[in-house]
């Protein structure tokens, strides 16, 4: 027992007997004393604490990755997009309830001061027993707690930090500036940096740690707490570090799973379930560069998205070409793959200025870049090709020799031969067309491999065949009238093809077959074949080529349009064709007569009122025509489309099955029971009206609209009604009855009459066959102007449907679906996570109508669209090969009951076209497989470097053959200044390929500057016609003449097309205001110094430019860019031979050139000799004679000295 007066504390007793009090009296060595002192001062614990503070400081000093500010993109239309700030970051910053200074004061300063008072001040006034090292242990515990909390907080901020809800107020956001979705509008850099990494809050972790220490001290008491710390201080340190490692492991796990918990719902709802063949495709294409060719609908975008997801990292820079239109879809797919929203790929286009693009390139990641923007950045060295990790090229079949994509790939490979290039294509037909198309694409992509994955691939077939949905093929027969119409159209088409073959010998007979004539690309194929000699073809042959497109269009409309719209289109086409100079020959055939007769009989017939037999108007004679005409009446037929009845039976069957199953879970999920897919919006609106009103009521209403329009047209023409034919008079009578409600009344339009037809219509509505379409029927009327549509408006349809519901006294109100699939972004929903929201109050028995195009809008692929709706039944009203495969992929990924009803007209052109499309793709893949087996690619796929091309040009353009080896060869100019807008054409790419330096810049005057004196304005044929008609070419020629000594107009034709402006028959002996040659003649007469270059193709233009640039000085890019925009230049920048110097007044030059004796040959000499017009007017006759010559000098002197 130690006496109270001894200076031996409890800690010393616990550590062991003191060496001074030992019975043996042995003295510890100096080393033992240091160890005891080390333990007394808690050196190990404080050392660990210092290490944690240092680590916390290290994490705090790490620069935070600049994550893009979350925004909400709102697509106004096809060309306009606006941005708004993320609603979750718009909250105003609340004032801190506890400031940082207050928190440190109460968490650290107050406890330390209280502890010091208790251990050193109180013992001097009161008799208290407190050990001296209580303060030391307390400070140790507090330091360990705060340091560890600070370390964990900084570590979490840098790895999983997110924006503060008060971010915009913290960073001083400029609310008065319209945000473009890219520019950072923060004005406070410190607040910007802290706001990006300020979650989790340091206030919370610091307060938690200090309050833990204080609470523990208060519970156990000061003495017991110090005793506890004394005994277990080493163990507490170990526990602290163990807990620290455990928390770090948890943070790493959180980072691996998801860095943003707000995206969990969106990611789970769009989670992609990759199929085995898709993984094989990704692994094969990742292993080596090449071109991936997949069958349509097999998930090419999903594969592309996997590569985008793979390279979305700041450590690499990957650019994706030809994917701007699919950017929204790809962003959704990479989110479904678990990508951090902060690393989402962004679109680089004309909305981004140069500084923004440079910052984005430096930041790294994946970017969807517009080709024209990228090629300008590469040529201007705004982005170094050496830092680009690779290129992803979508639609690789578009890469040709003259394409801008090939230009980009060439620039990339010249300075970077290590980066990867991967091409993606799903159009096997386009890739297999032409001669050696595959080899050309591989050559321009600088790759050697092609990977083919058709539908009949073993891996694809085995994967999709395992889980096939239940497919019911519904073959619908044409009505007798529709069969007659189809046969008549086929006869007319065959006759047109044969007549075309006889009229020209330039077409191969093997290409003019009926099977090929039914293909979509047949008309364009024939046009490409005839383009080189189009100007030599007679008008009849050109009309036959146009008739091919018309007849195929009529065949496509036949199964889709209702009888009224189809007949109206036929009559409109016949009327317009009759006004042409060369009418279509097929309209004068028996087939055309049968077509028009059958189309009319689908609507109405003229019958005898007594016998109800059809009457032939041609048999009504003039002598007894009045008597016979009185017995003729109009009988309505109003034939329905056969598919309507088939669709009704399918819906009835599905409804009965769903009623038996009572699938409550499916109804609760909000999914659509039936999804009906159609080709176009017109069919969507047509079926909407059919499901709401019934077929007969729908046709009666449409025929009423047709009669009223017919009456208005006849009245507009004027004339006596008695002069009209019998049929026209009967139609006018029917229209008159319609206006007086005698044909059918408004009461007949509602179900109150109790007819069987109206009851069926009401029953259809009661079953909830509501639909979804992207636009109302009125929108479709505006969209399809070439065909009259006689349906009712959406508002009228909704009013009628509401009347039906009221008359049936339905207890449960239903909201009529407005037909819009929209991406809902509510204020409480995170940015960028739009979900398809079907606005149906009662999802039971719902029918969703949608077009194939709408299924891929709003950033959706078809599989994601199906996953959002999760239908139990899909009705393919119109066949589509790609969507059918998308359904197969969807069903293979989601093992759930799915029924597919495949509707098609039997023995129709619709069926033949669908089967031909499948066969064309199969033959294309067979051809690609054969070409791949015999593919011959050079060992070196890289292009010749630019410096080698320039070295060759030195020898090629050496004109002197007698100078000897030591003579210096003249080097031709290699620089061409090109307007950035010209990169849409193929000429800049061809110039670069031939070894010329292309300098991109925005030019106000001209398109190409070849030298300080030569400026070129390039015009394609279509642009030439437009510029001459609008007068724009006159202004462009005036600007070039004013600033350049030699203005040049380049007229460039398209390769493979006729090298002629117009037909020889159109050339007349006199000047005509509408003739293109006459306009060019007037242009040359007005600008004598204007030179015209005629070029067959961009290749020929390159040769012309090379010849023109011989012995010419190199152009100055800065000077060329400054011309026309009002910038001042020095003499060097203005050019030696041009008129662009700032010392010349262009207005005075215009006046000078109009003076007598002044012409294009001597006005420059006058400019160099006199300062202004006043000085010129004061010169004598001798001075003017010496300056201009005798004749011209006398004319000018007489003009100045004549009396007014």
Helices and strands as residue ranges (DSSP letters): H 10-15, G 19-21, H 30-40, H 43-61, E 71-75, E 81-85, G 87-89, H 100-104, I 105-109, H 110-116, I 117-121, H 122-125, H 134-160, H 167-170, H 189-196, H 202-220, H 222-257, G 261-263, H 264-269, H 276-287, E 290-294, H 300-311, E 317-321, H 327-336, G 341-343, E 346-348, H 354-363, E 365-369, H 371-379, G 385-387, E 390-394, G 396-398, H 404-415, E 420-425, H 428-432, H 437-445, E 450-453, H 458-466, E 470-476, H 480-503, G 509-511, H 514-517, H 522-530, G 531-536, H 539-558, H 563-578, G 585-588, H 590-601, E 604-608, G 617-619, H 625-630, E 632-636, H 642-661, H 664-668, E 674-678, H 681-693, H 695-717, G 721-723, H 726-739, G 747-749, G 751-753, H 756-766, H 777-783, H 794-807, E 822-824, E 835-837, E 847-851, G 854-856, H 862-869, E 873-876, H 881-893, E 899-905, H 909-933, H 946-956, E 975-979, G 980-984, H 987-993, E 997-1001, E 1008-1011, E 1014-1020, H 1021-1030, H 1032-1043, E 1046-1052, G 1064-1066, H 1076-1086, E 1091-1095, H 1098-1108, H 1117-1122, H 1131-1134, H 1146-1153, H 1163-1169, H 1173-1177, H 1181-1188, H 1190-1201
